[in-house]
Amino acid sequence: MFPNPQDALPLPSRPDIEQYKKLAKDLLRVAKSRDSDSIRKWSATWVNGLVARTRVDIPLPPARIESWIRGVAAFAADKLSHGGNLSHAQFVIARSHGFPSWPRFARYIRNTVNTESAEGQFEAAADAIVTGDIESLRRLLHSNPELVHMRSSREHHATLLHYVSANGVEGYRQKTPKNIVDIAGVLLQSGADVDAAADVYDGNCTTLGLVATSVHPQAAGVQEPLMQLLLDHGASMNGPGLAGHQSPLVLACFHNGQPQAAGFLADHGAPLDLEAAAGVGRLELVKSFFDADGRLKPPATARQLQNGFLWACECGRDDVALFLLDRGADPTDPADTGATALHWAAGAADVALVKLFIERGALLEVRNRWGGTVLEHAGHGFEHGPADIDFVPTFEILLAAGAQIRGAWLKWLGSVNTRSSAEKERLAEVLRHYGAVE
């Protein structure tokens, strides 16, 4: 149901239930007006006002704000455009903030108005976690030790420990301060349940699962220390759904673009099936899933073989990729990964595999799940991949093989801030040689 927990709207610093009642009446009024754009206008006014008064000072990109406006407007129109009453309007507002009903939302506001209430203290502690205010967190836990066992009133029912992951909880609270490992330590020392589960991503997500699949601690350079702390406190790596969608933990890392986390967990004993073993480059373990005639041994499946082959291509595990290619892996089948083998190899700047797949007739203009060609997948790797990998040879190979330049590549290149000027100029020369224009 709209919205998912991560897209819930932020609350103002001092929410007022009477103001929200008036807001619901205003929504009902505009929904009944003859102006076909009235609900969108109402949504834009409300969302922009909330952003200006949000609890947590986290910069919100214009695209996120616009997405909120569109989402609220569409949800409100669905509930009110063809008839509706005040309770429907109130429901729209409650759901937009991530609460299952208006009564639950109203109770939350009444409780948090009192900063001495348990719910008010929980919210203050959550804010302290995402802003790195460790002293305020300590004071709150000292004042009310039970906070560490409480759960959010929002749909995800997260504990305070879940907030250290910057994942699954409210999007405007998904931020990783530099001292997040120390903050997690304070929570764990105060008795936080390291394996408590939150109701997100259709699974029973633990903090370890959410940290391992979260881009924010990875970008902040604290993902591995944070995972190590959780493991030191007994976090489980076994069982489906620890990071959502019933997926085993290591595979969830691959599906969320966190191959380094997958390798870290594998090195610390996380269970590995054929697919996961291939992704983390355990060739000998991969071989153990086949008999002497090269046939898969149960419970390994052809689907695991194909997915594992693709993860190996993404992660530069050439020996594993070639082994699986010889045992039936299909370079043209994206399986569950969203892209072909050539996409993943290009995105990793794996020249050897790129050449091999092109020689075997791999298509250059086929689109991945996100609408990108192989060349554009390489562009994503150039912008977001490790800075010590040279992508220019990969671009040269793809363009020489006939990859088409679509769009304003040189303009895009000028906006990339993750690569050196010298490297960008080298790539610009190659792009110009093959027809890119300013």
Long-range contacts (C-beta under 8 A, 24 or more apart in sequence): 1-95, 2-71, 2-74, 2-75, 2-95, 2-96, 3-71, 3-75, 3-95, 3-96, 3-98, 5-98, 5-154, 5-155, 5-156, 5-168, 5-169, 5-170, 5-200, 6-168, 6-169, 6-170, 6-171, 6-174, 6-200, 7-67, 7-68, 7-71, 7-171, 8-96, 8-97, 8-98, 8-154, 8-155, 8-170, 8-171, 9-47, 9-50, 9-68, 9-72, 9-96, 9-97, 9-98, 10-50, 10-51, 10-54, 10-55, 10-56, 10-170, 10-172, 11-50, 11-54, 11-55, 11-97, 12-49, 12-50, 12-53, 12-54, 12-55, 13-53, 13-54, 13-55, 14-113, 15-109, 15-112, 15-113, 16-109, 16-113, 17-106, 17-109, 17-110, 20-90, 20-93, 20-105, 20-106, 20-109, 21-90, 23-93, 24-86, 24-89, 24-90, 24-92, 24-93, 25-86, 25-89, 27-76, 27-80, 27-89, 27-92, 27-93, 28-80, 28-84, 28-85, 28-86, 28-88, 28-89, 31-76, 31-77, 31-80, 31-81, 31-84, 31-89, 39-73, 39-76, 39-77, 39-80, 39-81, 40-69, 40-73, 42-73, 42-76, 43-69, 43-70, 43-72, 43-73, 43-76, 44-69, 44-73, 46-72, 47-72, 54-172, 55-123, 55-127, 55-172, 56-127, 56-130, 56-131, 56-172, 56-173, 56-175, 57-131, 58-130, 58-172, 58-173, 58-175, 60-172, 64-171, 71-96, 72-96, 98-154, 98-155, 98-156, 98-170, 99-153, 99-154, 99-155, 100-155, 104-153, 107-153, 108-153, 118-144, 118-146, 118-147, 118-150, 119-153, 121-147, 122-147, 122-150, 122-152, 122-160, 125-160, 126-152, 126-160, 126-163, 126-169, 126-173, 127-173, 129-160, 129-163, 129-164, 129-180, 129-183, 129-187, 130-163, 130-166, 130-173, 130-174, 130-175, 130-177, 131-175, 131-177, 132-177, 132-178, 132-179, 132-180, 132-183, 134-179, 134-182, 134-183, 134-186, 137-183, 137-186, 137-187, 138-186, 141-186, 141-187, 141-190, 145-190, 145-191, 148-187, 148-190, 148-191, 148-192, 149-191, 149-192, 149-193, 155-199, 156-198, 156-199, 156-200, 157-198, 157-199, 158-198, 158-200, 159-192, 159-193, 159-196, 159-198, 160-187, 160-192, 161-187, 161-188, 161-192, 161-193, 161-194, 161-196, 161-207, 162-196, 162-198, 162-205, 162-207, 162-210, 164-207, 164-211, 164-226, 165-207, 165-210, 165-211, 165-214, 165-217, 166-214, 166-216, 166-217, 167-210, 167-211, 167-213, 167-214, 167-216, 168-198, 168-200, 168-201, 168-205, 168-210, 168-244, 169-198, 169-200, 174-214, 174-216, 175-216, 176-214, 176-216, 176-217, 176-219, 176-220, 176-222, 177-220, 178-220, 178-222, 180-217, 180-220, 180-222, 180-226, 181-222, 181-225, 181-226, 181-229, 184-226, 184-229, 184-230, 185-229, 188-229, 188-230, 188-233, 194-230, 194-233, 194-234, 194-235, 195-234, 195-235, 195-236, 200-244, 201-243, 201-244, 201-245, 202-241, 202-244, 202-245, 202-246, 203-240, 203-241, 203-242, 203-243, 203-244, 203-245, 203-246, 203-247, 204-241, 204-242, 205-241, 205-242, 205-243, 205-244, 206-235, 206-236, 206-242, 207-235, 208-235, 208-236, 208-237, 208-242, 208-249, 209-241, 209-242, 209-243, 209-244, 209-249, 209-252, 210-243, 211-261, 212-243, 212-249, 212-252, 212-253, 212-258, 212-261, 212-262, 212-264, 212-265, 213-243, 213-244, 213-252, 213-253, 213-255, 213-256, 213-258, 213-261, 214-256, 214-258, 215-256, 215-257, 215-258, 218-258, 218-260, 218-261, 223-258, 223-260, 223-261, 223-264, 224-260, 224-261, 224-264, 227-261, 227-264, 227-265, 231-268, 237-265, 237-268, 237-269, 237-270, 237-271, 238-271, 248-273, 248-276, 250-276, 250-279, 250-280, 251-275, 251-276, 251-279, 251-307, 254-279, 254-311, 254-314, 254-337, 255-336, 255-337, 259-311, 259-314, 259-315, 273-299, 273-300, 273-304, 274-300, 274-301, 274-304, 274-305, 274-308, 275-303, 275-304, 275-305, 275-307, 275-308, 275-311, 276-308, 277-308, 278-305, 278-307, 278-308, 278-309, 278-311, 278-312, 278-317, 278-320, 278-324, 279-308, 279-311, 279-312, 279-314, 279-315, 279-317, 280-315, 280-317, 281-312, 281-315, 281-317, 281-319, 281-320, 282-320, 283-317, 283-319, 283-320, 283-323, 286-320, 286-323, 286-324, 287-323, 290-327, 294-326, 294-327, 302-328, 303-335, 303-336, 305-329, 306-330, 306-333, 306-335, 307-335, 307-336, 307-337, 309-341, 310-334, 310-335, 310-337, 310-339, 310-340, 310-341, 310-344, 311-337, 311-344, 313-341, 313-344, 313-345, 313-348, 313-350, 313-353, 314-344, 314-345, 314-347, 314-348, 315-348, 316-348, 316-350, 318-350, 318-352, 318-353, 321-353, 331-357, 331-360, 331-362, 332-362, 332-363, 332-366, 334-368, 334-369, 338-368, 338-369, 338-370, 339-368, 339-369, 339-377, 340-366, 340-368, 340-374, 342-374, 343-368, 343-372, 343-374, 343-377, 344-377, 346-374, 346-375, 346-377, 346-378, 346-381, 346-394, 346-398, 347-377, 347-378, 347-380, 347-381, 347-385, 348-381, 348-385, 348-389, 349-378, 349-381, 349-382, 349-385, 349-389, 349-390, 349-391, 349-393, 349-394, 350-394, 351-393, 351-394, 351-397, 354-394, 354-397, 354-398, 355-397, 358-397, 358-398, 358-401, 364-398, 364-401, 364-402, 364-403, 364-404, 365-403, 365-404, 373-403, 373-404, 373-406, 374-398, 374-403, 375-399, 375-403, 375-404, 375-405, 376-406, 379-409, 379-412, 382-416, 382-419, 382-427, 383-416, 383-418, 383-419, 384-418, 387-418, 387-419, 390-423, 391-427, 392-423, 392-426, 392-427, 392-430, 395-427, 395-430, 395-431, 396-430, 399-430, 399-431, 399-433, 399-434, 405-431, 405-434, 405-435, 405-436, 409-436, 410-436, 410-437, 410-438, 411-438
